[in-house]
Amino acid sequence: MDNPPYNNARMPDGSKTPTLVQRLSDEFESSRVPEGFMAASGDLASTLIAPHFPRGGHTASSEKLTAAEQAAIDNETKRVPSSDEQTIAAEPVESAQEKSRRPLQHTKSFDNGYHFPPKYPKGEATKQALASFWKFFITPMGFFWTIYGLNVVAWGGMLFLLLCNAAPAMCYPTCDDIDSPRRKWVEWDSQILTGLFCVTAFGLAPWRFRDWYYLLRYRIMGDFNGLRKLAGIHRSWFRLKGSDELAVDVGPGNIPEWVPREAIPTPEKNISNAPLTGTRAPATAVWKLDFVIWSMVMNTFAQCGLCGVMWGMNRYDRPSWVTGFLVAIACIIAMVGGYVMFLEGKKVKSIEGVPCNDRDLERLARDKELGIPHWNNIKDKKPKEKKVKDVEKA
């Protein structure tokens, strides 16, 4: 039998107890980047638009949705059809076979009772977004990252205007004179932005290099456990090969012995939640994980080069193109990597579902009573005809 992982850590009385360093090391190996860091480093969309919900709430949401919809269906049968509904009813009705071939246009719940959250009017959605932002802002991390973001926007905007010669009064004796007010403010703005970018580039470095280490273990040494660890860390958007063939009830706290371990991450507690729709997302191409991790690591390296140039050379000797090149590369690769994570996360959620809160369930039940349909997809929109035709051909 293998020895326990903490067999060498003993207290003075001889009991086996993990040390603080060992516990922190194990937690760091599978931890995710703090959401405030992610919001400030290119993963803003997937952090704020699609936040991480607590585990264990999916089953309750499905049960509430089923009960709410059942009540709405009972009321629907007693309601007198409106003139608009009578007009719709008079139109040609598709046969059952045609309906079964057009699942993308289905507005009813899935077999397990799940329905995607409804789309709210712009005014109501704006109020919800502002309320959510306020809850985030009044927290210490929320206040810090809000001030951080405003500084990046303000100083970045000022630098852009200066580069566009938006302040002619600063151009004396000329705009390009090294001692002109314009060139001095360009230098001050650049130094401030360099310091601001260090917060994310170096603050995220421990997590980035940890992911890079696991990726190199998988790519160079052929250690598949490295990829499994990454799958657990990036569980919100990355899926292992074979994970789409798992039973729909397999999830945290419910992993049978017969489940192939190569299809689930490690540690096993980081497996993705059971899909709300009853359908699992397909496996994610590994090259996308390569791209995201390398993008974030290169962002940190580019920031190192930018710091060396900005703080190791004075403004008289520093080539201006070097600063612009490093800033552009650092920003672009971080944004593209974050955008890939956002797209893949959105793809997973569009297939596996997004949890509904009480407000969503009440809205679905009320609209069903009023005869207001909601498309059962993540956008709550009618699919494009091209997609519908592709499904019909299949």
C-alpha positions, 0 to 999 in steps of 0.5 A, a space after each residue: 500500500 502507498 504511504 499517505 501523502 503527509 506521512 513525514 509531517 509529524 507533530 511533537 506528540 507523534 501524530 501525523 498532521 499536514 504542515 501549513 506549507 504542504 497544505 498551501 502547496 496542495 491547494 495552490 496546485 489545483 486553485 483557480 486564479 482569483 476572479 478579481 485578477 481574471 477580470 483585470 487580465 483579459 478574462 473580464 467577459 467570462 468572469 462578469 458575464 458568466 460568473 461561477 455558481 456554487 456547486 450543488 445548486 443545480 438540482 434544486 434549480 431544476 426541481 423548482 423549474 419543474 414545479 413552476 412550469 407545471 403550475 404555469 401549464 395548469 393555468 395555461 389550459 384554463 386561459 382564453 387564447 388572445 386574438 394574436 394566439 388565435 391568429 397563430 393557431 390559424 397558421 399551418 401547423 407542422 407535423 410531429 415529424 417536422 417538429 422533431 427535426 427542428 430542435 433548435 426552435 424548441 421553446 419548451 423545457 428539456 426532458 429533465 425540466 430545465 430551461 435556459 434563463 430568459 432574456 430581459 428587456 434592456 432597461 431591466 437587464 441594465 438595472 440588474 447589471 448595475 445592482 450586481 456591479 454595486 455588490 461587487 464594488 462595495 467589496 474590498 477587492 471590487 473597490 480595488 479593481 474598479 479603481 485599478 480599471 479606471 486608472 488604466 482607462 484614464 491614463 491610457 486614454 490620455 496617452 492616446 490623445 497625446 499621441 494624436 496631438 490632441 493638445 497643441 498647446 503642449 507642442 512648444 517649441 515643437 511637438 517632437 521636441 524631447 523637452 516639450 510638455 507633450 513628450 514629458 507627459 507621454 513619458 509620465 503616462 507610459 511610466 504609470 501604465 507600465 506600473 499598472 500593467 505589472 499588477 496583473 502580469 506579475 500578480 498572475 505569474 505564479 498561476 501562469 507558470 504553474 499552468 505552464 509547468 503542467 503543460 510542459 509535463 504533458 507535452 514534453 514528458 508525456 505525463 497525461 496527469 499534467 493535462 488532467 490537472 489543467 482540465 480541473 483548473 480550467 473546468 469552466 471552459 476546457 473538456 477532456 477527450 471522452 468526457 462527453 461520453 460520461 453519464 449525465 449524473 456524473 459530477 462532483 461527489 458522484 464519480 463511480 469506480 467504472 468511470 475512466 479516469 482519463 476522462 476526468 480531471 485531477 483532483 477528481 473534485 474538480 470535475 465539471 458539474 453535471 450538465 443541466 440540459 442533460 447533454 455534455 459539451 464535446 472535448 476541447 481541442 488541446 491546442 486551444 489550451 496551449 494557446 491560452 497558457 502560452 499567451 498568458 506566459 508571453 504576456 508576463 515575459 513581454 511585461 518583463 521586457 517592458 519594465 527593463 526598457 522603461 526603468 533601465 533606460 532614460 527617455 533620451 536613449 530609449 528607442 520609442 518603437 521598442 516601448 510601443 512594440 512591447 506594449 502592443 504585444 503584451 496587450 494583444 496576446 493577453 486579450 486574445 488568450 482571454 477571448 479564446 477562454 470566453 468563447 469556449 466557456 460560452 460554448 460549454 454553457 450553451 450546451 450544458 446550460 446555465 443555472 437559473 436563479 429564483 428571479 429567472 424561474 418566476 419570469 419563466 413561469 409568469 411569461 408562460 402564463 401570459 403566453 410569451 415564449 422564450 427560446 430555450 437557448 443561451 441567447 433566448 433568440 430564434 436560431 438562424 435559418 442556416 443552423 436550422 437547415 443544417 439540423 434538418 439535413 442531419 
